[in-house]
Amino acid sequence: MPDVDENASPTGPVEPPAKRPRRRRFAIWAIVLAAFVGLFWWALHAGSGKAPTTPYAAMLQSITVEVATATRTDLPVRIDAIGTVTPIYTSAITSQVSGIVDKVRYKEGQSVRHGTPLVEIDPRPLAATLMQAQGTLERDIHVLGQARMDLERFRAAWAKRAIAKQQLDDQEKLVLQAEGTVKLDRGLVAYDTIQLSYCHITAPIAGRVGLRLVDPGNVVAANGGTVLAVITQLEPISVVFSISEDDLSQVLAQPEHGENLEVTVLDRVKQKRLATGRLLTMDNQIDTTTGTVRLRALFDNKDEALFPNQFVNTKLLVDTVRGATAVPSSTIQHNGNETFVFAIVGGKAHVQKVTAGVVADDKTQVTGIAPGTVVANSSFEKLREGTPVRPATAPLGSGSGGPPP
């Protein structure tokens, strides 16, 4: 047997030791990838199989929605409009005599009554003028008395044929002239008395005084345009608002053309009710530039919630629909010209066509469903005909089987 060299290399190529771990890692990754592919295939085919039958599993697959119930109620028919709080009376007081402002008796923002003192103007010049007129009147009264006495003497003398008839006639005319002079003097006294009373300026209406416009020592002129004070009546107060000419027929159809219809006033953002009053009257013509007509409503305003020139929203009640089926307006959906709701029956959503009617606050009158019908009020983008749903207000374990322990 020939000798074999132990150090000689074996027959054929020999794999380097560094490549063996690389092959092992590749095999491991291949096995892992195959396992993931198998798991994905199983999950895909298992999901397309029969749905879980336990109540808890069915709840996990259903869509949670807020629900509402159709109710039978009375819905008010209102006309919404915007308006402005307008005082019935606003008095801008000016001086009717010239003079110096002596006293300002009112305080800014003061509530006054009819006859409350406001401003005093120096009365001394007018008091002196009145005294002169009174003196002239007293003199002419005595002149008239003397003329009447002479007339009586002339009549006695004429009866005895002691004087000519012309003298008697002349004396009668002198008496009439004296009477006219006295009447003129009385008029001057009355006029000066009125002028003197204008020095004491009082409130012509009850209301609230604005900011002070004059100070003591200011000189004012008669009818000079200087406003001494502004008084605005607050109780009662009115709101003037405009409605479309298309809605005018609903008002005119009411008794007495809608007089005494209920009017509710809300704040600018329609969140707070400010007052409730009655329709007082409407304008006598439509504004051709806007196609609207103005109406005035009256409010007691005992709490002074309405303030002059305040912007408000109004709701005019023109009718009430009795026994209407109503749902929250947010439950109504639209698809082109179709209006529908998602009725919840047997744990599934069903498309139910309805016809919308009167809208009152957050509720809408509908026909096509019965009172007591439960409808979806959320998650509309997820709902289709027959979609399983679960009311959000229902507890998770409200099903017959209950959740597993």
Long-range contacts (C-beta under 8 A, 24 or more apart in sequence): 54-401, 54-404, 55-399, 55-400, 55-401, 55-402, 56-397, 56-399, 56-401, 56-402, 56-403, 56-404, 58-347, 58-388, 58-399, 59-390, 59-396, 59-399, 61-388, 62-347, 62-388, 62-389, 62-390, 63-349, 63-379, 63-382, 63-383, 63-387, 63-388, 63-389, 63-390, 64-379, 64-389, 64-390, 64-391, 64-392, 65-342, 65-344, 65-349, 65-376, 65-377, 65-378, 65-379, 65-383, 65-389, 65-390, 65-391, 65-392, 66-376, 66-377, 66-378, 66-379, 66-391, 66-392, 66-393, 67-344, 67-374, 67-375, 67-376, 67-377, 67-391, 67-392, 67-393, 68-327, 68-328, 68-331, 68-374, 68-375, 68-377, 69-372, 69-373, 69-374, 69-375, 70-325, 70-326, 70-327, 70-366, 70-369, 70-370, 70-371, 70-372, 70-373, 70-374, 70-375, 71-325, 71-326, 71-327, 71-371, 71-372, 72-323, 72-324, 72-325, 72-326, 72-371, 73-323, 73-324, 73-326, 73-363, 74-320, 74-321, 74-322, 74-323, 74-324, 75-320, 75-321, 75-324, 75-326, 75-358, 75-360, 75-363, 75-365, 76-317, 76-319, 76-320, 76-321, 76-360, 77-250, 77-317, 77-318, 77-319, 77-320, 77-321, 77-358, 77-360, 78-264, 78-315, 78-316, 78-317, 78-318, 78-360, 79-243, 79-247, 79-250, 79-251, 79-315, 79-316, 79-318, 80-313, 80-314, 80-315, 81-241, 81-242, 81-243, 81-313, 81-314, 81-315, 81-316, 82-241, 82-242, 82-311, 82-312, 82-313, 82-314, 83-239, 83-240, 83-241, 83-242, 83-265, 83-297, 83-311, 83-312, 83-313, 83-314, 84-239, 84-240, 84-241, 84-309, 84-310, 84-311, 84-312, 85-237, 85-238, 85-239, 85-306, 85-307, 85-308, 85-309, 85-310, 85-312, 86-237, 86-238, 86-239, 86-240, 86-296, 86-308, 86-309, 87-207, 87-232, 87-233, 87-234, 87-237, 87-238, 87-308, 88-233, 88-236, 88-237, 88-238, 88-298, 89-205, 89-207, 89-232, 89-233, 90-230, 90-231, 90-232, 90-233, 90-308, 91-203, 91-204, 91-205, 91-207, 91-230, 91-231, 91-232, 92-227, 92-230, 93-118, 93-119, 93-201, 93-204, 93-227, 93-228, 93-229, 93-230, 93-231, 94-220, 94-223, 94-224, 94-225, 94-226, 94-227, 94-228, 95-119, 95-121, 95-198, 95-201, 95-220, 95-221, 95-222, 95-223, 95-224, 95-226, 95-228, 96-195, 96-198, 96-222, 96-223, 97-121, 97-126, 97-195, 97-198, 97-199, 97-222, 98-219, 98-220, 98-221, 98-222, 98-224, 99-123, 99-125, 99-126, 99-199, 99-219, 99-220, 100-217, 100-218, 100-219, 100-220, 101-214, 101-215, 101-216, 101-217, 101-218, 101-219, 101-220, 101-228, 102-216, 103-216, 104-212, 104-214, 104-215, 104-216, 106-209, 106-212, 106-229, 107-209, 108-209, 108-210, 108-211, 108-212, 109-208, 109-209, 109-210, 109-211, 110-208, 110-209, 111-207, 111-208, 111-209, 112-203, 112-206, 112-207, 112-208, 112-209, 112-231, 113-203, 113-206, 114-202, 114-203, 114-204, 114-205, 114-206, 115-202, 115-203, 116-202, 116-203, 117-200, 117-201, 117-202, 118-201, 118-202, 118-203, 118-209, 118-228, 118-229, 119-201, 119-214, 119-228, 119-229, 120-199, 120-200, 120-201, 121-198, 121-199, 121-200, 121-201, 121-220, 122-199, 123-196, 123-199, 123-200, 126-192, 126-195, 126-196, 126-198, 126-199, 127-196, 129-192, 129-195, 130-189, 130-192, 130-193, 130-195, 130-196, 133-185, 133-188, 133-189, 133-191, 133-192, 134-189, 136-185, 136-188, 137-182, 137-185, 137-186, 137-188, 137-189, 140-178, 140-181, 140-182, 140-185, 141-182, 141-185, 143-178, 143-181, 144-175, 144-178, 144-179, 144-181, 144-182, 147-171, 147-174, 147-175, 147-177, 147-178, 148-175, 148-178, 150-174, 151-175, 201-228, 201-229, 203-231, 204-231, 205-231, 205-233, 206-233, 206-235, 207-231, 207-232, 207-233, 207-234, 208-232, 208-234, 232-308, 234-301, 234-304, 234-306, 234-308, 235-300, 235-301, 235-302, 235-304, 236-298, 236-299, 236-300, 236-301, 237-298, 237-299, 237-301, 237-306, 237-308, 238-280, 238-296, 238-297, 238-298, 238-299, 239-263, 239-265, 239-277, 239-296, 239-297, 239-299, 239-306, 239-312, 239-314, 240-294, 240-295, 240-296, 241-294, 241-295, 241-297, 241-314, 241-316, 242-287, 242-290, 242-292, 242-293, 242-294, 242-295, 243-292, 243-293, 243-295, 243-316, 244-291, 244-292, 245-286, 245-291, 245-292, 245-293, 248-286, 248-293, 250-318, 250-319, 251-279, 251-282, 251-295, 251-316, 251-318, 254-318, 257-282, 258-282, 258-316, 258-318, 261-316, 261-317, 261-318, 262-316, 262-317, 263-297, 263-314, 263-315, 263-316, 263-317, 264-314, 264-315, 264-317, 265-297, 265-299, 265-306, 265-312, 265-313, 265-314, 265-315, 266-312, 266-313, 266-314, 266-315, 267-312, 267-313, 268-311, 268-312, 268-313, 270-313, 274-305, 274-306, 274-312, 275-299, 275-300, 275-301, 275-305, 275-306, 279-316, 321-357, 321-358, 321-365, 324-357, 324-358, 324-365, 325-365, 325-366, 325-367, 325-369, 325-370, 325-371, 326-360, 326-363, 326-364, 326-365, 326-366, 327-363, 327-364, 327-366, 327-369, 327-375, 328-362, 328-363, 328-364, 328-377, 329-359, 329-362, 329-363, 329-364, 330-362, 330-377, 331-375, 331-376, 331-377, 332-356, 332-364, 332-366, 333-380, 341-366, 341-369, 341-375, 341-376, 342-375, 342-376, 342-380, 342-383, 343-369, 343-373, 343-374, 343-375, 344-374, 344-375, 344-376, 344-389, 344-391, 345-374, 347-388, 347-389, 347-390, 348-386, 348-387, 348-388, 348-389, 349-376, 349-383, 349-384, 349-385, 349-386, 349-387, 349-388, 349-389, 350-385, 350-386, 351-385
